[in-house]
Amino acid sequence: MTFSGFASADLAFLTQLAVNNDRDWFAAHRAAYDDGLKPTLAALIAETSTACAARDIPLSGDPKRSVFRIHRDTRFSKDKRPYKTHVSCTLTRDGRKMSPGMMYIHIEPEGGSRPSFDPDSIDPLDPSTHPSEAAAASDDGYFGKGPFVACGFYLDERPDIDAMRRAVVANPARWAAVEAALAKAGLALDPGAPVKRMPKGFEAQADGPLVAALKRTRWLVSRPLTGAEIASPDLPNALASFADSSRPLLDFGWSALGQTGGPA
């Protein structure tokens, strides 16, 4: 299937699902999901992978394995709504969904309401449901804000987080160059879910200029996508262009984690 943009009818399905979030309604209307949203997202993954390859960006995805499920994990949530009201996927270096250094693509109707954030609704497999500390404090999450794309490192393992921190300490000039390159491209780092105290092993940096960088636990940049962009067949190129702008961050992180893909 060739990617021709997300049709208004497909996006309308997500809008209606937000109002009718129950299994009976989904079963009665799931053809719009199975025949519209799913194949369109699969085509987007394939063509964005090709567009990244053309720019020598080592990010790719599988039209089946790179997609996050639409079913919510409600086992530990007070909110028992069974479905997400967006579709999403990732492109990574090795094609595995949550490998470090990813492009995350989040598709939902532009605008819309902003539902309050329920901490119990976090899906471990879906980074769009993992709020930053700042977002959680403001009773707000990523979802419900419209489509967006993000690139960088959403890390859960302490050894990986500390590897990023060690890379910053080892080469502060390179990290400063990464921040400068992102700023020049108009990209701001996500708050990074910072820890409150200086992380163990980095206490010697407590009075230095790297405190903010070392307290963060995530390294991500993002930008919103417009309704016109997600409806356009040129969306794969727009996403690849964003990944290209994010490349200094990706290369820094891949190098820090011992992967190839950027200068050491």
N, C-alpha and C positions, 0 to 999 in steps of 0.2 A: 504494500500500500504506500502510495506517495503522500507525504505530509502536505496538506493544503490548508492547514490552520484549524483551530477548534471552532466548530460550527456553533451558531447561536443556540440551536436546538440542544446540543450537547451541554452547553453551559447552563441552559434553562433547566435541564435535568438536575444539575447540582443545586440550583436555586430552589427548585421544588422539593428536592430531598431534604433540604434544611428545614422546610416547613412540615414535611411528611416523613419524618425520620423513624420509620417502623418497617418491619420485615414484610408485611403484607403489601404495603405500597411499593416497596422496592421490587418485590417479586412480580407485581403487576406491570411495572415499568422498566424492568431491567434490560429490555431489548435496547433501550437508548444507551445504556451503559456498555453492554456487550458488543453492540454493533456500531456504536459511535465513539464513545470516550476511549475505550480500551484499544481499539486498533489505531486511533489517532495518536494516542500516547506512544504506542509501539512504533509508529512511523516517525514520531518526533525523536525518539531515542536513536533509531537507526540513522536518521539524517543528521542529527546533531553529532553523533559519533563520527560520521563521515566529514562533517564540517570541521570538527576538531582535528582530525587526522590531516586534513588539508593545510592546517595551520601548524602542524607538528606539535599539537597539544596531546599528551598521552592520557586522554580521557575517553572512555567508551562505555557502552552499556549493552545489555541484552534485552530485546523487546519483551521478554517474559520475566527474566530473573531480576531485572533492575527496577521493577515496579513495586511500590508499596501497596498493600492490600487496602481496599476501601472499608473493610470491616474494622471497627474499633475493638480494642481489647477492653472489655468492660468487667473483667473478673474482679478487679480491685477498685472499681469506680462506683461512686454513688450515681453518676450520670450513666444511665443504661441505654442511651441512644445507640443503636447498633452500627451506624455508618458515619464515616467521615464525609464532609461536604466539599472535598477537594480530591484531586488525583495528583500523585507525585511519583518521582523516580530519582535515581542518582546515576551519574556516570563517574567511574573511578579508573584508576590505573590498570587494575586487573579484572575489572568487570564485576567484582563482588560488591554487593549492595552497600556495605558500610565500611569499605576499606578507607584508611586514612588518606585524605586529600581527594575531595570529591566535588562534583558539581551537583547541587540539589535543585530540582525543578519542581515548582509548586504551581499547580493550575487550579484556579477557581474563578468564579465571576469577579469582574472588577468591582471594587467597592463592596457594599453590603454591610451587614451588621457586624459588630465585634462582640462575639459571645464572651462571657466572663471565663476566666481560666480555672479549671478544676484540676488540682494536682493529681487527683486519682485517675485522670483520663490519659496520663502519659503512656504512649505506646513505645516500648523500648526499641522497636524496629523502625520508627518513623521520626526522624529528627524534627519534623515540623511541629510535633506535639511536645518537644522538649524546650521549655522556655528558658531564656537566660535569667539570671538572678534578678536583673532589673525588670524584666517582663513579668516575672512572677510577683515581684513586690508591687507592681502596678495593677495587678489583677487582670493581666492581659497576656495573650499568647500570640504565636505567629499566625494562626489560622483566623479566617474571617476578615483579613486585611486586603485580600485580593491576591492576584498572581505575583510571584517573584522568583528570582533565581539567586542562589548563593554558591560561593566557592570557598574552600578552605578545609580546616581540620576540626571536626567535631569529635573530640577524643574522650573516651570513657576510662581508659586504663592509665593509672598513675605513671607507670614507666614511660609511656608515650608522652604524657604531659611534661614530665621532667626532662625527657630528651629534647623537647622543644625549648624548654627553659635553658638547658645547658647550651644549646646552640646560640641562644641570644647572648648568654654570658661570654661564650667563647669568641663570638664575633659581633660585638655590638654595632660596629660600623655597617656590617651587612644588614643587620636588622633595621637600622636607621634608614638604609637605602630602600629596603622593602616598604617601610612606612611612607617614605617620600614618593616612591613610585606609585603606590596605591592612591595617595593624596593627589598626585598629578593626574591620575585617571579619574578623579572624582569619587573614589571609593573610600569609605570609612570603615575601620574595623568594628565589628560587633563588640559590645561591652565585654564579652568574654567570660561571663559568669565568674568574676574574680573571687578568690578566697580573701578572707578578712585579715588573716595574719600572713606574715612572710612564710612561704613554703619551706618545709624542713630541707636542709641542705643548701639553702640559698640565703641564710641569715646574714652572711657577710655583705650582701648587696642591699641591706635594709636602708641605708642612707644614701644610696646612689641613684643615678638617673634611670635605672632599669626596673624600678619597683613595680610600676604599672604593668610592664610587659611580663614580669615574672609572676605576678599574682593572677594573671588570667589563666583560664583552663580551656579556652576555645579560641581558635584563630579563624575568623570567618568574615567575609565581606558579602554584601548582597545588594541587589537593586530591585525595585518593583518593575513589573511588566505591565504594560497597558493592555486594555482590551483590544486595541488595534493590533498590537504586537502578537498576542496569542491567537488572533484570528488570521494572521498573515502566513503565507507559505515561506516567508523569509525568517520565521522565528528561529530555525536551527542556526542560521548564520548570526543572528543577534546573540544567541546563547554562546556560540563559539567565540564571538568577539568579546563578550564579557569574560569568558574563561581566559582569553588571551590577556586582558587587562589585569586579571587576577594572578597571572603566571608568576610574578615575583614571589608572592606568598606561597603558592603551590611548590615552587622550586625550593624555597627555603625549608618548608616543612618536610618535603620528601628527602632532602639532604639530611635534615636533623634526624629523621627516622631511619636513616641508612638505606634509602631507596635511591635508585637512579632517576634522572629526569631533570636535573639541574646542576649547576656548578656547585662544588663543595665550598 
